[in-house]
């Protein structure tokens, strides 16, 4: 008779995987319930890279609002995150990034650090080795131009007249994604003014040995060369633009921006987007005490956290709707009853966050009734399909005392998401069919193809899950979504993850959706995904994936140190595929249960969230709490009821 690892564990008195998971679920449930805000929402701190902390100081310096206390506290935070080689990375423990490192250095100078200090010397030397300021991406150069340390002549022209292009024109503002167009409009106003408010120090130490403050020449061919030549022609033409025309264009841009300011003073709930809008409006003549700018700066100030250790750190974007949906689902998966006060309160809060007026999506779907949810506290302009799908799934797992109200909200959400299905059958983040290749070739933003809004596997999977949950499994639109998912499986068997890192996240989203849609566990796509997941499991039993899988998937796809959230995604996928009793699942469960903290949660420092791959990673504090609970809760339920499938 063969002795299994589980039998051996029992002989030593250790709990079985199911028993260990049950204990972990109880502790994690108590921990998550204790984290709920009295109003009903959950939210963890969402940490991005240091460039946004630096840009907050740049904004305050530009506006004349920077005080020593803020600068010093921000400097302590930035300094604490510096790598040994003097750099700052996109994601924790990653290689240094030139744009982030350059901005962090200048911010530390604003905080009072001297260029002859050891950590600054190491940083400046590394920057020079990478080509210096002249090799930096566009965003830091824009800030340096505003702060008098880069020439506006060496930046691309962003004419405000772009606001007048009709929606059928190739490069109208609605050819960009939702938040990208807000940045473009704001930057076009800033570019028209070409402001210079110099820093009180030079940064010569950051230029390459040649010292020539010019961008490296683009190749003669390719889009870079085309737009460089076009930019030169445009600059000549724009010099002849009548002042009245330019003023009318910038006025149209600022009106457009003001119409999109949210109730909390922000633009889309995103701090860097709000910062550019503030600069644009201020340059156009709005004083800092104007209500528009006063509320905007109040939002920026509210995005800063002051931990007890005397540092100040910026939150690029807050995630209350997203976190609340995930927490509600995790608790339901853990066995918390649908009438539990925490779930009822969460459902009630979510109902109050559903959008009720048309946003930018209505430009292409003018007859569509609002009904989506945003990611943040306030964002009527661009709700998204991902949050909307998860909000519906969360509402269906809570017994709200007003079922008619909840049902009507769900109906509006479903109609709204169905109205945003793309022509190819998938769903994008915010709008439908914003997929032109041309905007990604422009030198306006540092995000390449991500300045549009193409369908993605993770979002499409969540919408498919939602549609199945409301009884539309056999609806032709749902089946088109399923077909899209099957058609977009990678050769490896995984799915690309746009909003989470990366193939582990995409696969963790898609397999539950396929199972819900009736795709059997023995389907070839499911089997290929299971094989891939098993092939990338780490020797310790967990799963992890490095952020660099976005740029080098051959090396990093599904590869990296094990993390709680990524291990949970792999388990969620395998459980949906019917692998409850497999050795990889038992090992993954063991990895999670062995690493649960005394408080009932898990530790995770890696950036497993993605805002703009491959340039903006995010560490969601709440991911370490919710996803392991979801995975273990589903495992326990399947062990107790083998015929069950993950509830939705």
Steps between C-alpha positions, in 0.01 A plus 500: 500500500637839397536763771407849374639830622165566665514165683851577617386839626216340697738250657703794629187660640486775238157603371385392156494766226124531546529543877780753467299689238191507724700652784662753268163599356357569845794719599510683167126563516529660841789712379318621189178576686697712745642707213162616370435873522192597703335624178530154348802518271846348504815664366868424531783734414594477132872563456660591166855608424677807636443719194156602628635607837761702311238656273300611802801705611546631145136611492530679833825665400348615170196646676705658779340277765791281607581522869799349678297253706338339196829496310691344789239231569471412131878494472523250787255271321675523162841451661379190684406331172832553322677186377859423588624609156350846550189447287127466538310222319157465342420211733661403833827309462506571128773671297537875507284709268648815346186714505408412859857534624544839336181635657584354842842667491357843418237457770769423756680816397176686574492321836845639580732212410838615374645371172825402676330255738582137434149388403469795261840440342411136432171606348649770276772266377242238405286758318799615297584140412149459358540803272407772747203732489494499120415128497209533742135436410261784423329546837809594704614727216165681508539568870860608452392738223243657733769523768751664269744212452402381151416687182143505372650496150618144566150374582227395257238755409161432657274761339179582690323518164473120527184563704323613180564182298175315423453149638556347157848655473785250564657692789201660669508489879251212509747283311693486829384306804296664773772626731753548219281760329475699823879508520528596131252787538674633811846470346389680185411803712828478689693464174329808357616709797851347525537604865840522668526535877862403569623275775734670749784269396652354186514133405808497278619188680216305336605566142712256307868595449425673171271733690292561190140559615338338198310179450683217330421516128228264382568255220440640155222247445213384717231689686750682725663657197167581337366683805828675566490652152130571531562668833749738340254594228223545757715729714561727202132505408385567856717810522264656252184412693306819584486571872121506493492149354747369756309667783174352377659153487645518851168635630319206341748263664456651843120491468526136404713432805273684741198308372679181603608599848357252749314572821814446707693757295699246302514393141410132498617459857860480373763724661743549205212569259364754747843663533524569126143636495583734790806636320305550178216688667736711707697601190175591328425753773328315783637620834588245766211613719247437223257224608609276212865507603432514871299176491755342265787572737291374791470171312876489443564570866255227597693253287802528729552265793706595806601178680633521852861467386505858376477442130249628249402281206261560214225269386472520123144373497270362769308177452194487730250356250742237374611404851143487629390270218796269557452496877129425469570210266778367723277500807220330309746237378609454862144409596380830644122505461342736247306678776809566711505871597841548339381377161174691521683819589747446216217445253327816615817702460556359151148593394579860585807500272337396174536773238183677395608737223667453160878505490749507215379155391177668381685667212493165319184359666280809539179304565643271767357549850763550775551214741869430554718519808836677526814383677512795739272698731399752234526453124188558293703567186656159446351205688642168388380156400726323749363670811149482361520123453641443847245736655216297349658174620539649849142628512371156410675354803347736754136510613429871476185605686375676185513221242311701238753783522791257482341316208446819305864599555614162373277528193640843415855372542444199276342711226785749523772237471321324215486835322879526525583162349763547231446398140725197541299369796731601784479775758750776568548696819298814443357531150434302185726482196754766597762299317664719234870421462595860424475662849752251636757622249484860616773637729242666730494231768742240633256210486503385137203285405342550842379846401210318333247261657512156341305197627686291757463146631462596866225757443321282246510208745346704780220626273430144382478389864256779570282415201486135602411596856196701385371217285645590161731202455348408164453856377682549166696791645628284785598225259690753288689597813583138572615455143721807535663348808565168329644678196739709711667225699878524476702225335626406847145431620480813717310825450656846509404710802456870425410616852694248709844342473465337258438160347417363844240773542355462151472124537356538850226718353423296189468143630222584751316688224527206261379261770204726574419516129484122480838423346584155644818424688618264230482765228834537326534868595445417866745209490766716336455765769525243779816357348653847483408581861652175622815565297565838664426403860798575721679229695365647825143432384403859425482705183652834407561712194748781453377835367747464216276236341340796319824571316667159497235229520733227380701537820248625754151379401372320809847520653600677818510462878175367643251761621166460681285668235659322204488164677132565564436581133658173393293308754179675395572400141585138584193460721279632220659240271405216736846445649398503866674172586816555297843519661563854366182623669586333832849650484361844424253476788784393728709798385221743589402346833861477617561868427194652658594761759385499861264783405327273250631644174811471283805715429567617146742768383499415129306707248240255370266764360547674166387852414687554174716205393792512474557841662269527804476215751297505820506323833140473618501461875164325491610226257689317774180490708229414248642263239645238738168499686312452174723210395493323836129561544428338164731212583323432829158514337604263223644259756171507692284486188702336220233567239494872573645764271629840615199716583441812296 
